Amino acid sequence: MPPIRILIVDDSAVIRKVLGNLLASDPDIVVAGTAGNGAQALARIPDVKPDIVTLDIEMPGMNGLETLVEIRKLYPKLPVIMFSTLTERGATATLDALAKGASDYVTKPGRTGGSEESREGVRDELIRKIKSLCAVREPPERSAAPPVRLSARTHARIDLVAIGSSTGGPNALTTLFPQLPADFPVPIVVVQHMPPLFTRLLAERLKNISRLDVQEGKADQKLQRGQVWIAPGDNHMTVVRKGVDFVLGLNRGPQENSCRPAVDVLFRSAAQSCGANVLGVVLTGMGADGTRGAAVIKEAGGEVIAQDEASSVVWGMPGSVVAASLADGIYPLSDIAPEVVRRVSMRRVATAARR
């Protein structure tokens, strides 16, 4: 296969050089061109014909967000990775970019290139995301058949919904939460792969568009109906049983699947604390985080549903769950919230009827 062609767009010549040097270490990637601002980027795309673009957010003249909007108009399928600073302003702009159609983001090293360790971290993260977003995928089969249901063996009452997402997750969550009713009868816990600060801002955005109370997770917080808790960046979030209550736990344990927070950690703790009374939901994301945790949920008697390939930005996480035969249903993003409501309501009604 030919190497992946990348266009680097950044107003800093130092950053352009640093990124070019970092990516040159991978034989599967070639820097096809660079641009110092948005206007240059738009002019270069037809000549360079990149497979993917890295786009700085803060640039003079046409900034990254304005450039992204134009790229989406002209090249709606071209993957774009935003480069942002790890500041409140940078995090806010990154979430804006994701909402405007950016495929993913990476936080950049300092303006002088950062330390060797930070450069290596950026390189590894960037290469993973480039290869994931540019992976060749077979077009999903179009069918009028109902969603695939791989298992219908569980009938336990659902007392907790646990959601995992990564690449494409912020937009998926933005689609999902406004569809949930204000009287949703159980708490929801979420792991979205994001660094500190980003997760707080994401929780605030979701709260503004949701009828539920969405907050960043806090240690020892009691879980109650109508609440949504987003795992804070750089912390694993767990569900712990204390007497008749369930509370949140936070820890800085080792990364799992190169992630902290990790979906596997949350799913595993939910199953261990709530047994069969858990519904796991695996949304769009790179990698396989959530698969081992989904297996624990299933072993405990709970249920797991996954987002389908066609509506996923990257079908890594949900695809891995499906490949492991752990999904009780596979649904397009638009159907996930109605399906969650249906399963939670159905199980609660059925449990009450048996009493």
VEXDREN-2710 file (C-alpha; in Angstrom, 1 decimal):
% VEXDREN-2710
k/r/px/py/pz
1/MET/0.0/0.0/0.0
2/PRO/1.2/3.5/-0.7
3/PRO/2.2/5.6/2.4
4/ILE/-0.4/7.9/4.0
5/ARG/0.0/11.4/2.7
6/ILE/-0.3/14.2/5.3
7/LEU/-0.6/18.0/5.0
8/ILE/0.7/19.8/8.1
9/VAL/-0.9/23.2/8.7
10/ASP/0.6/25.4/11.4
11/ASP/1.7/29.0/11.6
12/SER/4.9/28.0/13.5
13/ALA/7.8/26.9/11.3
14/VAL/9.3/25.2/14.4
15/ILE/6.1/23.1/14.9
16/ARG/5.9/22.2/11.3
17/LYS/9.5/21.0/11.4
18/VAL/9.0/19.1/14.7
19/LEU/6.0/17.3/13.3
20/GLY/7.7/16.5/10.0
21/ASN/10.6/15.0/11.9
22/LEU/8.4/13.0/14.2
23/LEU/6.4/11.5/11.4
24/ALA/9.4/10.8/9.2
25/SER/10.3/8.0/11.6
26/ASP/7.3/5.9/10.3
27/PRO/7.6/4.4/6.9
28/ASP/3.8/4.3/6.4
29/ILE/3.5/8.1/6.6
30/VAL/4.9/10.8/4.3
31/VAL/4.6/14.5/4.8
32/ALA/3.3/15.5/1.4
33/GLY/3.3/19.2/2.2
34/THR/3.0/22.0/4.7
35/ALA/1.2/25.3/5.0
36/GLY/1.6/28.3/7.3
37/ASN/-2.0/29.4/7.4
38/GLY/-5.5/28.5/6.5
39/ALA/-5.5/30.2/3.1
40/GLN/-2.3/28.4/2.1
41/ALA/-3.8/25.1/3.3
42/LEU/-6.9/25.4/1.1
43/ALA/-4.8/26.4/-1.9
44/ARG/-2.4/23.4/-1.3
45/ILE/-5.0/20.6/-0.8
46/PRO/-5.8/20.2/-4.6
47/ASP/-2.1/19.9/-5.4
48/VAL/-0.9/17.8/-2.5
49/LYS/-4.0/15.5/-2.4
50/PRO/-3.5/14.6/1.2
51/ASP/-5.1/11.6/2.9
52/ILE/-5.3/13.5/6.1
53/VAL/-4.6/17.1/7.5
54/THR/-3.2/18.2/10.8
55/LEU/-4.6/21.7/11.5
56/ASP/-3.4/24.2/14.1
57/ILE/-6.3/26.0/15.9
58/GLU/-4.7/29.3/16.6
59/MET/-3.4/30.9/13.4
60/PRO/-3.4/34.5/12.2
61/GLY/-5.8/35.5/9.4
62/MET/-8.0/32.5/8.7
63/ASN/-7.8/30.5/12.0
64/GLY/-8.1/26.7/12.3
65/LEU/-11.8/26.7/13.0
66/GLU/-12.5/28.9/9.9
67/THR/-10.2/26.7/7.8
68/LEU/-11.9/23.6/9.1
69/VAL/-15.4/24.9/8.0
70/GLU/-14.1/25.5/4.5
71/ILE/-12.4/22.1/4.3
72/ARG/-15.6/20.4/5.3
73/LYS/-17.5/22.3/2.6
74/LEU/-15.0/21.3/-0.1
75/TYR/-13.8/17.9/1.2
76/PRO/-16.4/16.5/3.6
77/LYS/-14.7/13.1/3.9
78/LEU/-11.1/14.3/4.4
79/PRO/-9.9/13.4/7.9
80/VAL/-8.7/16.4/9.9
81/ILE/-6.8/16.2/13.2
82/MET/-6.8/19.5/15.2
83/PHE/-3.7/20.6/17.1
84/SER/-4.5/22.5/20.2
85/THR/-2.8/23.7/23.4
86/LEU/-3.6/22.1/26.8
87/THR/-5.3/25.3/28.1
88/GLU/-8.9/26.2/28.7
89/ARG/-8.9/28.3/25.6
90/GLY/-7.4/25.5/23.6
91/ALA/-9.7/22.9/25.0
92/THR/-12.8/25.1/24.3
93/ALA/-11.6/25.6/20.7
94/THR/-11.0/21.9/20.3
95/LEU/-14.5/21.0/21.4
96/ASP/-15.8/23.7/18.9
97/ALA/-13.7/22.1/16.2
98/LEU/-15.0/18.6/16.9
99/ALA/-18.6/20.0/16.8
100/LYS/-17.7/21.5/13.4
101/GLY/-16.5/18.2/11.9
102/ALA/-12.9/17.7/13.0
103/SER/-12.1/14.0/13.1
104/ASP/-9.9/14.1/16.2
105/TYR/-7.3/16.2/18.0
106/VAL/-3.9/16.0/19.6
107/THR/-2.5/18.4/22.2
108/LYS/0.8/19.9/20.8
109/PRO/4.2/20.2/22.5
110/GLY/5.4/23.7/23.5
111/ARG/6.1/26.3/20.9
112/THR/9.8/25.4/21.1
113/GLY/9.0/21.7/20.5
114/GLY/8.7/20.6/24.1
115/SER/10.8/18.0/25.9
116/GLU/12.0/14.8/24.2
117/GLU/9.4/12.8/26.3
118/SER/6.5/15.1/25.3
119/ARG/7.6/14.9/21.6
120/GLU/7.6/11.1/21.7
121/GLY/4.2/11.1/23.3
122/VAL/2.8/13.4/20.6
123/ARG/4.4/11.2/17.9
124/ASP/2.9/8.0/19.2
125/GLU/-0.5/9.5/19.7
126/LEU/-0.5/11.2/16.3
127/ILE/0.7/8.2/14.4
128/ARG/-2.0/6.0/16.0
129/LYS/-4.7/8.4/15.1
130/ILE/-3.5/9.0/11.6
131/LYS/-3.4/5.3/10.9
132/SER/-6.8/4.7/12.5
133/LEU/-8.5/7.5/10.6
134/CYS/-6.9/6.5/7.3
135/ALA/-7.4/2.7/7.6
136/VAL/-9.1/1.2/4.6
137/ARG/-12.5/0.0/5.5
138/GLU/-14.9/-2.1/3.4
139/PRO/-18.2/-0.2/2.9
140/PRO/-20.8/-1.5/5.4
141/GLU/-23.6/-3.4/3.8
142/ARG/-26.8/-1.5/3.4
143/SER/-29.8/-3.4/4.5
144/ALA/-33.4/-2.8/5.6
145/ALA/-33.1/-5.6/8.1
146/PRO/-33.6/-4.7/11.8
147/PRO/-30.5/-4.2/14.0
148/VAL/-28.5/-7.3/14.7
149/ARG/-29.3/-8.9/18.0
150/LEU/-26.7/-11.4/19.1
151/SER/-28.1/-12.3/22.4
152/ALA/-31.4/-12.0/24.4
153/ARG/-30.4/-14.1/27.4
154/THR/-30.6/-11.5/30.1
155/HIS/-33.7/-10.1/31.7
156/ALA/-32.3/-8.5/34.8
157/ARG/-33.5/-5.0/35.9
158/ILE/-31.1/-2.3/34.7
159/ASP/-29.9/-0.1/37.5
160/LEU/-26.9/1.5/35.8
161/VAL/-25.9/2.5/32.3
162/ALA/-22.2/2.6/31.6
163/ILE/-20.9/4.3/28.3
164/GLY/-17.5/4.2/26.7
165/SER/-16.3/6.3/23.8
166/SER/-13.2/7.7/22.2
167/THR/-12.6/9.1/18.7
168/GLY/-15.8/10.7/17.6
169/GLY/-17.2/10.3/21.1
170/PRO/-17.9/14.0/22.0
171/ASN/-20.2/14.4/19.0
172/ALA/-21.8/11.0/19.6
173/LEU/-22.5/12.0/23.2
174/THR/-23.9/15.3/22.0
175/THR/-26.3/13.4/19.8
176/LEU/-27.3/10.9/22.5
177/PHE/-27.9/12.9/25.6
178/PRO/-30.5/15.4/24.3
179/GLN/-32.7/12.3/23.4
180/LEU/-32.8/11.0/27.0
181/PRO/-35.9/12.1/29.0
182/ALA/-35.7/14.2/32.2
183/ASP/-37.2/11.3/34.1
184/PHE/-34.6/8.7/33.0
185/PRO/-34.8/6.3/35.9
186/VAL/-31.1/5.3/36.5
187/PRO/-27.7/7.0/36.7
188/ILE/-25.3/7.0/33.8
189/VAL/-21.5/6.8/34.0
190/VAL/-19.3/7.7/31.0
191/VAL/-15.6/7.3/30.0
192/GLN/-14.6/9.5/27.1
193/HIS/-10.9/9.4/26.3
194/MET/-9.9/13.0/27.0
195/PRO/-7.2/14.8/29.1
196/PRO/-7.9/16.9/32.2
197/LEU/-9.8/20.1/31.6
198/PHE/-11.3/18.8/28.4
199/THR/-13.5/16.4/30.3
200/ARG/-14.8/19.2/32.6
201/LEU/-15.7/21.4/29.6
202/LEU/-17.3/18.4/27.8
203/ALA/-19.5/17.8/30.9
204/GLU/-20.5/21.4/30.9
205/ARG/-21.5/21.3/27.3
206/LEU/-23.5/18.2/27.6
207/LYS/-25.3/19.6/30.7
208/ASN/-26.3/22.6/28.6
209/ILE/-28.0/20.5/26.0
210/SER/-29.4/17.7/28.2
211/ARG/-32.4/17.4/30.5
212/LEU/-30.2/15.3/32.8
213/ASP/-27.7/16.6/35.4
214/VAL/-24.3/16.1/33.7
215/GLN/-21.1/16.6/35.8
216/GLU/-17.5/15.6/35.9
217/GLY/-17.0/12.7/38.2
218/LYS/-16.2/13.2/41.9
219/ALA/-14.8/10.7/44.4
220/ASP/-17.4/9.3/46.8
221/GLN/-20.3/10.8/44.9
222/LYS/-23.5/8.8/45.4
223/LEU/-25.1/7.7/42.2
224/GLN/-28.8/8.8/41.8
225/ARG/-31.3/8.6/39.0
226/GLY/-31.2/11.4/36.4
227/GLN/-27.5/12.0/36.9
228/VAL/-24.7/11.6/34.3
229/TRP/-21.0/11.4/35.5
230/ILE/-18.1/11.9/33.1
231/ALA/-14.8/10.4/34.1
232/PRO/-12.3/13.2/34.7
233/GLY/-9.2/13.2/32.5
234/ASP/-6.1/11.3/33.8
235/ASN/-8.3/9.4/36.4
236/HIS/-9.8/6.0/36.2
237/MET/-13.5/6.1/37.4
238/THR/-15.1/3.2/39.1
239/VAL/-18.5/2.3/40.6
240/VAL/-18.3/1.0/44.2
241/ARG/-21.0/-0.4/46.4
242/LYS/-21.4/1.0/49.9
243/GLY/-24.2/-0.7/51.7
244/VAL/-27.3/-0.1/49.6
245/ASP/-25.8/2.8/47.7
246/PHE/-23.4/3.0/44.7
247/VAL/-20.7/5.7/44.7
248/LEU/-18.0/6.8/42.4
249/GLY/-14.4/6.0/42.9
250/LEU/-11.4/7.8/41.3
251/ASN/-7.9/6.5/41.1
252/ARG/-4.6/7.1/39.2
253/GLY/-3.8/3.4/38.7
254/PRO/-1.8/2.3/35.7
255/GLN/-3.1/3.0/32.2
256/GLU/-5.1/0.3/30.5
257/ASN/-5.2/0.1/26.7
258/SER/-2.8/3.2/26.9
259/CYS/-5.7/5.1/28.5
260/ARG/-6.6/6.8/31.8
261/PRO/-9.6/6.9/32.2
262/ALA/-10.2/3.5/30.6
263/VAL/-13.5/2.0/29.6
264/ASP/-12.5/-1.4/30.8
265/VAL/-11.9/-0.1/34.3
266/LEU/-15.3/1.4/34.5
267/PHE/-17.1/-1.5/32.9
268/ARG/-15.4/-4.0/35.1
269/SER/-16.2/-2.1/38.3
270/ALA/-19.8/-1.6/37.3
271/ALA/-20.2/-5.4/36.7
272/GLN/-18.5/-6.2/40.0
273/SER/-20.6/-3.8/42.0
274/CYS/-24.0/-4.1/40.2
275/GLY/-23.9/-7.6/38.9
276/ALA/-26.4/-8.3/36.1
277/ASN/-28.1/-4.9/36.5
278/VAL/-25.7/-3.1/34.1
279/LEU/-26.2/-2.0/30.5
280/GLY/-22.9/-1.3/28.8
281/VAL/-22.9/1.0/25.7
282/VAL/-19.8/1.1/23.4
283/LEU/-19.7/4.1/21.0
284/THR/-17.3/5.2/18.3
285/GLY/-13.6/5.0/19.2
286/MET/-10.1/3.9/18.2
287/GLY/-8.6/0.7/19.6
288/ALA/-10.3/-2.0/21.7
289/ASP/-10.8/-0.4/25.1
290/GLY/-14.1/-1.7/26.5
291/THR/-14.0/-5.2/25.1
292/ARG/-12.6/-6.9/28.2
293/GLY/-14.9/-4.9/30.4
294/ALA/-17.8/-5.8/28.2
295/ALA/-16.9/-9.5/28.7
296/VAL/-17.1/-9.0/32.5
297/ILE/-20.5/-7.3/32.1
298/LYS/-21.8/-10.2/30.1
299/GLU/-20.3/-12.8/32.5
300/ALA/-22.2/-11.0/35.3
301/GLY/-25.5/-11.3/33.4
302/GLY/-25.6/-7.7/32.1
303/GLU/-26.2/-6.5/28.6
304/VAL/-24.0/-4.6/26.1
305/ILE/-24.9/-2.7/22.9
306/ALA/-22.6/-1.2/20.3
307/GLN/-22.7/1.6/17.7
308/ASP/-22.7/0.4/14.1
309/GLU/-19.8/0.9/11.7
310/ALA/-21.6/3.2/9.3
311/SER/-22.3/5.9/12.0
312/SER/-18.9/5.5/13.8
313/VAL/-16.0/7.9/13.1
314/VAL/-13.7/4.9/13.9
315/TRP/-15.2/1.4/14.4
316/GLY/-12.4/0.2/16.6
317/MET/-14.0/0.0/20.0
318/PRO/-17.5/-1.1/19.0
319/GLY/-16.2/-3.3/16.2
320/SER/-13.9/-5.1/18.7
321/VAL/-16.9/-5.8/21.0
322/VAL/-18.9/-7.1/18.0
323/ALA/-16.0/-9.2/16.8
324/ALA/-15.8/-10.8/20.2
325/SER/-19.6/-11.7/20.1
326/LEU/-20.3/-9.6/23.1
327/ALA/-22.9/-7.2/21.6
328/ASP/-26.6/-7.8/22.4
329/GLY/-27.4/-5.3/19.6
330/ILE/-25.7/-3.1/17.0
331/TYR/-27.4/0.2/16.3
332/PRO/-26.8/3.4/14.3
333/LEU/-26.0/6.4/16.6
334/SER/-29.5/7.9/16.1
335/ASP/-31.0/4.7/17.6
336/ILE/-28.7/4.3/20.6
337/ALA/-30.6/6.6/23.0
338/PRO/-34.1/5.2/22.1
339/GLU/-32.7/1.7/22.5
340/VAL/-31.2/2.5/25.9
341/VAL/-34.5/4.0/27.1
342/ARG/-36.4/0.9/25.7
343/ARG/-34.1/-1.6/27.4
344/VAL/-34.1/0.3/30.8
345/SER/-37.8/0.8/30.8
346/MET/-38.6/-2.7/29.6
347/ARG/-36.5/-4.4/32.2
348/ARG/-37.9/-2.2/35.0
349/VAL/-41.5/-2.9/34.0
350/ALA/-40.8/-6.6/33.7
351/THR/-39.1/-6.8/37.1
352/ALA/-42.0/-4.9/38.7
353/ALA/-44.6/-7.3/37.1
354/ARG/-42.8/-10.3/38.5
355/ARG/-43.1/-9.0/42.1
END
